[in-house]
Amino acid sequence: MIIGSYSRRNERLLVSAAFATALGNNVQLIVGALLMIREQQTMMAVGWLFIAVAGPQALLSPLFGRVADRCDRRVLWIGCDAVSAALALALPVWLVCGGAQGPGIYTVNLALAVVGALFVPVCAALVKERVPADRLRRFNARHEMGTQAGMLLSATVGGLTVQTLGAVPLLVFNAGTFVVSALCVVAVGRGPGLPSKGPDAPGTGATPTAGPAVPRRPLRVRRLILLYAQGSVVVTVFNALLPTAVIGELRLGAGVFGVIDALGCLGFLAAAGACRIVGRRHPDLRIAVVGFLLSAALLVLQSQFGIVGYLVGVPLGAFVFGQARIASRTLLMESADEATVGRAFGLANGAGLAATVGAMFLVATVTDHSDTRYGFAVLAAGSLLATVSAGLLLRTSAPGRRKAAAPPDRAGTVAAAVAPAGARSGHPGDSARTGSGAGVALRGAGGGCGVGQRGE
């Protein structure tokens, strides 16, 4: 009971830290977007800001994912927040001292993006390290709710505060959010350390002495990366389109923009609450595919009815998108083992943001030559294509695994067929928890990363 209680306390702290970090990162980005849209009145000006954020992360996230798998994840998280706090405080100081607004915004957001490239895989790796496997899905729902709520609440806080108090007080407050995140992770305490390289860990070259080896499924992981990463494209481009539509085209204030995103935040909160109920009836893959398809349809519909369309469509879209995001995150985290989960999420973050750069150019060009309705339509078409492709590939990958699972002319045919059968027997993450002998879930009993030691 003590271990379980301590584990749940750590989960609450990690969710709070993720919320504070997401709030801080996106307040910085939203304030920059609002200032740029006021000054230049084009989506491309906002698009360049988002590209400046996405570019470094696309290049560095795969490399930083490897760093997250080799270093102390807790120390890395605290370091990321400390550096982010210093960078966030630098922008208001620059503005108060009379520095040029545009270069200051681009420079600080670029630097924060470099830190974010490390933070994303570190966050996923620390979650995999500290959260028991049987609580992973529930935790991911809360984590995604906290992250997305922080992202969307940032628009509410940013819009209302910029309109009433100006940008400088908000940017000072923003630096404090990173301090809060770091303090939460400090309170989590020391963990069991990095996963030891067992017989089935990548890079050891050893073979297990007893029982069948865990079948590695890099192809499935790459397909799950496609499904999960396209959600990053939708979120980032949507956050550039929405202020362009509300403030640039409809000529409404930043406060109205904040109210719309507050409704989106409520949609994400509802999605996290409904995730448990929906998850009992449907597998994660179905939830992810259907949710992303519905959100793509709502992207097109909400832009057709002016302010009423956004007031209704944004929370509905957040509800279905939130469930899809939670399900796709859970699928990816369960399919990647503990020793390489940072690399998987680093690749997902890098791929998603690399695609975001191209999508932002395309959507911004279409929007500036027409209006935001066509921009939303282009974004929805890209999401639709990625979702359908990933869904079909993931569904058709099962027969191939069955054919290759049990060679008929080798010794131990029956034993070799056991592990793939477990991987096919239901939940998409079962294969990540099926291992030789006692299994991967108990690997930490000797190496210091198992469920039984996470709360100590």
Buried (B, 14 or more C-beta within 10 A) or exposed (E): EEBEEBBBBBBBBBBBBBBBBBBBBBBBBBBBBBBBBBEBEBBBBBBBBBBBBBBBBBBBBBBBBBBBBEBBBBEBBBBBBBBBBEBBBBBBBBBEEEBEBBEBBBBBBBBBBBBBBBBBBBBBBBBBBBBBBEBBBBBBBBBBBBBBBBBBBBBBBBBBBBBEEEBBEBBBBBBBBBBBBBBBBBEBBEBBBBBBEBBBBEEEEEEBEEBBEBBEBEEBBBBBBBBBBBBBBBBBBBBBBBBBBBBBBBEBBBBBBBBBBBBBBBBBBBBBEBBEEBBEEEEBBBBBBBBBBBBBBBBBBBBEEEEEBBBBBBBBBBBBBBBBBBBBBBBBBBBBBBBBBBBBBBBBBBBBBBBBBEBBBBBBBBBBEEBBBBBBBBBBEBBBEBBBBBBEBBEEEEEEBEEEBBEEEEEEEEEBBBBBEBBBEEBBBBBBBBBBBEBBBBBBEEBBBBBEBBBE
